[in-house]
Amino acid sequence: MNTPENIPENIPENIPENIPENIPENIPENIPENIPENNKPTYCGTIGIIGRPNVGKSTLLNKILGQKISITCRKPQTTRHHILGIKTQDNIQAIYVDTPGLHQESESAKKAINKYMNRTARSIMFDVDILIFLIDSDKWTPEEDLILSQLSQLTCPVILAINKADLIKNKPELLPLIQKLSQKFKFTEIMPISAKHNQHLDQLEKIIHKLLPEQAFIYPEDQLTDKSDKFLAAEIIREKLMRSLGDELPYDLTVEIEHFKELEKFEKINNKDNKNNKNKEKIKIPFLDIAAIIYVERETQKPILIGAHGSKLKEVGTQARIDLENLLGKKVFLRLWVKVKSGWSNDEKALQSLGYD
């Protein structure tokens, strides 16, 4: 009898008698994360939200998420970047992409920043799994025609969402409106909604969920957006500025965060066990120290933004600080400065240095 010379050590004493057959030869090394515990198939995809300026795209995103991550204002062209909003429920992850309003580049809107916003919105159209085309219920403009002319190049499902449908008092008027719009393009669905009043958004989400591809989650289940707290801080400050200023100045300003740091400070609290309150307990309180620069195009714009004795800037800072504390869940110490950066909105290099890339 021939016995092998090299007998391996550490042979387990109890070797199972029944070894299962058909063991796969190639076991994958990288097992995808974020698989729900219930082992249901997961559905995940990107949903672009497009439309002309001031049609309610950011409001729609915020309402779907149940939290504000995209700034809103009645003035058009508030959104300048694409904003990702992630909503994960059970085995479904829907990744919504808010975009700048697509607009015609007229003589008054041919700056580099206008081209940047249009370029950003168009690129999203061709890079998502589902597209929501958002329009107003009361009008169809040349800018809608501009968007419609590009839809024929898409292969993804397109949902037409008719926003502010609550303003149509005579509901039977909705049916001929839907029939008229259905002749413009072969939409996957046409859905009347009200983003502001949260009407029919659950039905819209159900339609989206049915169209999502089956694949693993892209983001962790508790992640809300891909944007940093620093980015969100700049956007909230800009929102307060746009809401409080006139019609022209908001388009000539931008915000850059110069300093963003989490610190701790000691605060004294009353000790309930000490009746005389002579000794107060000190505890560490985390807070965010934020410094932001507001850039305008001309020197004459600075006093408008600052206000008499700094009143306007103080008002903006207070409103922004309250929103930031609610969003980030920490106390915020916010400092604002105003500086002139001549021609920034029409300078590609300046735009890149300010985060418009």
C-alpha positions in Angstrom: 0.0 0.0 0.0 1.4 3.4 -1.0 0.8 6.2 1.5 1.4 9.9 0.5 4.6 11.2 2.0 3.2 14.7 2.7 0.1 14.4 4.8 -1.5 17.8 5.5 -1.8 18.8 9.2 -4.9 20.1 10.9 -7.3 17.7 9.2 -10.7 18.2 10.8 -11.8 15.2 12.9 -15.5 15.3 11.7 -15.7 15.3 8.0 -19.3 15.5 6.7 -20.4 12.3 5.0 -22.8 13.9 2.5 -20.9 16.5 0.5 -23.3 18.4 -1.7 -22.8 18.0 -5.5 -22.8 20.7 -8.1 -20.7 23.2 -6.1 -20.1 26.1 -8.5 -16.5 26.4 -9.5 -16.4 30.2 -9.8 -17.7 31.9 -6.6 -17.9 35.6 -7.1 -15.4 37.6 -5.0 -17.4 40.8 -4.9 -20.8 40.3 -3.4 -22.9 43.5 -3.9 -23.7 45.4 -0.7 -27.0 46.9 0.3 -29.0 43.7 -0.4 -32.2 43.8 1.7 -32.5 41.2 4.4 -35.8 39.8 3.0 -33.9 38.7 -0.1 -36.4 40.4 -2.4 -35.1 41.5 -5.8 -34.0 45.1 -5.7 -35.0 47.8 -8.1 -32.9 50.9 -8.6 -32.5 53.6 -11.2 -32.2 57.3 -11.9 -35.1 59.6 -12.7 -34.4 63.0 -14.3 -36.7 65.9 -13.7 -36.6 68.4 -16.6 -38.7 71.4 -17.6 -38.4 75.1 -18.3 -37.4 77.5 -15.5 -39.7 78.0 -12.5 -42.1 75.1 -13.3 -41.7 73.4 -9.9 -39.0 70.9 -10.4 -37.2 71.5 -7.1 -40.5 71.6 -5.2 -41.4 68.2 -6.7 -38.1 66.7 -5.6 -38.4 68.1 -2.1 -42.0 66.8 -1.7 -41.1 63.3 -3.0 -38.2 63.1 -0.5 -40.1 64.6 2.4 -37.1 66.9 3.0 -35.7 70.0 1.5 -32.4 69.5 -0.4 -33.0 71.6 -3.5 -33.6 75.4 -3.0 -36.8 77.0 -4.3 -37.8 80.5 -5.3 -40.4 82.1 -7.4 -37.7 83.7 -9.5 -36.7 81.5 -12.6 -33.4 79.8 -13.0 -32.9 79.3 -9.2 -31.4 75.8 -9.7 -27.9 76.1 -11.3 -26.5 72.6 -10.7 -28.0 69.1 -11.0 -29.1 67.9 -7.5 -29.4 64.2 -6.6 -32.2 63.2 -4.2 -32.2 59.5 -3.1 -35.3 57.8 -1.8 -35.0 54.2 -0.6 -38.1 52.2 0.5 -38.0 48.5 1.2 -36.5 47.0 -2.0 -36.7 50.1 -4.2 -34.2 52.9 -4.5 -35.2 55.8 -6.7 -32.5 58.4 -7.5 -34.1 61.7 -8.6 -32.1 64.3 -10.5 -33.2 67.9 -10.3 -31.9 70.0 -13.1 -31.6 73.7 -14.1 -34.5 74.9 -16.2 -33.9 74.5 -19.9 -34.3 77.9 -21.5 -33.8 79.6 -24.8 -30.5 81.6 -24.9 -31.8 85.0 -25.9 -29.7 88.1 -26.1 -30.2 88.7 -22.4 -29.4 85.1 -21.5 -26.3 84.2 -23.5 -23.8 84.3 -20.6 -21.5 81.4 -19.8 -23.6 80.5 -16.8 -26.8 80.2 -19.0 -24.9 77.9 -21.3 -23.6 75.9 -18.3 -27.2 75.4 -17.0 -28.6 74.3 -20.4 -25.7 72.0 -20.9 -26.2 70.4 -17.5 -29.9 69.8 -18.0 -29.4 68.4 -21.5 -26.7 66.0 -20.3 -29.0 64.5 -17.7 -31.7 63.8 -20.3 -29.5 61.3 -22.0 -28.1 59.7 -18.8 -31.1 58.5 -16.8 -33.4 55.5 -16.7 -36.6 57.4 -16.6 -37.5 61.1 -17.4 -40.1 63.3 -15.9 -41.0 66.2 -18.2 -42.7 68.7 -15.9 -45.0 71.4 -17.4 -47.5 74.0 -16.1 -51.2 73.2 -16.4 -52.0 76.7 -17.7 -49.5 77.2 -20.6 -47.2 75.6 -23.2 -44.3 77.8 -24.2 -41.6 77.8 -26.9 -39.3 76.4 -24.2 -41.5 73.3 -23.9 -41.2 73.0 -27.7 -37.4 73.2 -27.3 -37.5 70.3 -24.8 -40.0 68.3 -26.9 -37.7 68.5 -29.9 -35.0 66.6 -28.1 -37.2 63.8 -26.6 -37.3 61.9 -29.9 -33.6 61.1 -29.4 -34.2 59.3 -26.1 -34.8 55.6 -25.5 -35.9 55.8 -21.9 -39.6 56.1 -20.7 -40.8 59.7 -20.5 -43.6 60.7 -18.1 -45.4 64.0 -18.7 -46.3 65.5 -15.3 -48.8 68.3 -15.5 -48.0 70.5 -12.5 -50.4 72.9 -10.7 -53.4 70.8 -11.8 -55.1 71.9 -8.7 -55.5 75.4 -10.3 -57.9 73.9 -12.9 -61.1 74.4 -11.1 -63.2 72.7 -13.8 -61.8 69.2 -13.6 -63.5 68.0 -16.9 -61.2 70.4 -18.7 -58.3 68.1 -17.8 -59.3 65.3 -20.2 -59.1 67.3 -23.4 -55.8 68.8 -22.1 -54.4 65.4 -21.7 -55.6 64.3 -25.1 -54.1 67.3 -26.7 -50.7 66.7 -25.0 -50.7 63.0 -25.9 -50.6 64.0 -29.6 -47.3 65.9 -29.1 -45.2 62.8 -28.2 -45.6 59.2 -27.2 -45.4 59.6 -23.5 -45.2 56.5 -21.3 -47.7 58.2 -18.9 -49.4 61.6 -18.6 -50.1 62.5 -14.9 -51.8 65.6 -13.5 -50.1 66.5 -10.2 -49.7 69.4 -7.7 -46.1 69.3 -6.3 -46.8 72.2 -3.9 -49.9 70.6 -2.4 -48.5 67.0 -2.6 -51.4 65.8 -4.8 -51.1 62.5 -6.8 -47.4 62.2 -6.1 -47.9 58.8 -4.6 -49.5 57.6 -7.9 -46.5 59.2 -9.8 -44.1 57.3 -7.6 -46.0 54.0 -8.2 -45.6 54.5 -12.0 -41.9 55.2 -11.5 -41.3 52.1 -9.3 -42.8 49.9 -12.1 -40.4 51.3 -14.6 -37.2 51.0 -12.5 -34.7 48.3 -13.7 -33.9 45.4 -11.4 -30.4 45.9 -10.0 -28.6 46.4 -6.7 -28.8 49.6 -4.8 -26.2 52.2 -5.8 -26.3 54.2 -2.6 -26.5 53.2 1.1 -30.2 53.0 2.3 -29.9 56.0 4.6 -28.2 58.4 2.1 -30.4 61.3 1.0 -28.2 63.1 -1.5 -24.8 63.0 -3.1 -24.1 66.7 -2.3 -21.9 67.7 0.6 -23.1 69.7 3.6 -20.8 72.5 2.3 -22.6 72.6 -1.1 -26.0 72.6 0.6 -24.9 75.5 2.9 -23.9 77.6 -0.1 -27.2 76.8 -1.8 -29.4 77.7 1.2 -27.6 81.1 1.5 -28.2 81.8 -2.2 -31.9 80.9 -1.8 -32.3 83.4 1.0 -30.6 86.1 -1.1 -32.8 85.4 -4.1 -35.9 85.5 -2.1 -35.0 88.8 -0.4 -33.6 90.8 -3.4 -35.0 92.4 -6.5 -35.4 90.8 -9.9 -32.0 91.6 -11.4 -29.4 91.2 -8.7 -30.0 87.5 -7.9 -28.7 86.5 -11.3 -25.5 88.4 -10.8 -24.5 86.8 -7.5 -23.1 83.4 -6.3 -22.0 82.0 -3.0 -18.7 80.3 -2.1 -18.0 78.6 1.2 -14.6 79.7 2.4 -14.6 77.9 5.8 -16.7 75.0 7.0 -15.6 73.2 10.2 -17.2 71.3 13.0 -16.1 72.5 16.4 -17.1 72.0 20.0 -17.7 74.5 22.8 -18.5 74.2 26.5 -21.8 75.4 27.8 -22.9 75.5 31.4 -26.2 73.8 32.3 -28.1 73.9 35.5 -27.6 70.9 37.8 -31.0 69.8 39.0 -29.5 68.1 42.0 -28.0 71.3 43.2 -30.7 73.4 44.7 -28.5 76.4 45.2 -27.3 76.2 41.6 -23.9 77.3 42.7 -22.1 74.7 40.5 -23.2 74.4 36.9 -22.2 71.4 34.9 -20.3 72.0 31.7 -21.0 69.9 28.6 -19.6 69.9 25.1 -21.9 71.2 22.4 -21.0 70.5 18.7 -21.5 73.4 16.3 -20.6 74.3 12.7 -18.4 77.3 12.0 -19.3 78.5 8.5 -17.9 81.5 6.6 -19.2 82.3 3.1 -18.4 84.9 0.5 -21.1 86.3 -1.7 -19.8 87.5 -5.0 -21.5 90.2 -7.1 -20.6 91.5 -10.5 -20.4 95.3 -9.8 -19.3 97.5 -6.9 -22.7 99.3 -7.0 -24.5 96.0 -6.1 -22.7 95.7 -2.8 -24.8 98.3 -0.8 -28.0 96.8 -2.2 -27.1 93.4 -0.8 -25.7 94.6 2.5 -28.5 97.1 3.3 -28.6 100.0 5.7 -26.1 99.3 8.5 -25.9 95.7 7.3 -29.6 95.0 7.9 -30.2 93.1 4.7 -27.1 90.9 5.1 -28.0 90.2 8.7 -31.6 89.2 7.8 -30.3 86.8 5.1 -27.8 85.3 7.5 -30.4 84.7 10.2 -32.8 83.0 7.8 -30.0 80.8 6.3 -28.7 79.9 9.8 -32.1 78.6 10.9 -32.5 76.5 7.8 -29.0 75.1 8.1 -29.6 74.1 11.7 -32.8 72.3 10.8 -31.1 70.5 7.9 -27.8 69.6 9.5 -29.1 69.0 13.1 -26.4 71.2 14.7 -26.0 74.7 15.9 -24.5 77.0 13.3 -22.2 80.1 13.6 -22.5 81.8 10.2 -20.5 84.7 8.9 -21.1 86.4 5.5 -19.0 88.8 3.4 -19.7 90.5 0.1 -17.0 90.8 -2.6 -16.9 91.9 -6.2 -15.8 89.4 -8.9 -16.4 91.3 -12.1 -17.8 89.3 -15.0 -17.8 86.0 -13.1 -21.1 84.8 -14.7 -19.7 85.1 -18.3 -16.2 83.7 -17.6 -15.8 79.9 -18.1 -12.6 79.9 -15.9 -14.3 81.9 -13.1 -17.3 79.6 -13.2 -15.1 76.5 -12.8 -13.3 78.1 -9.9 -16.7 78.7 -8.2 -17.8 75.1 -8.6 -19.7 75.3 -11.9 -18.0 72.4 -13.5 
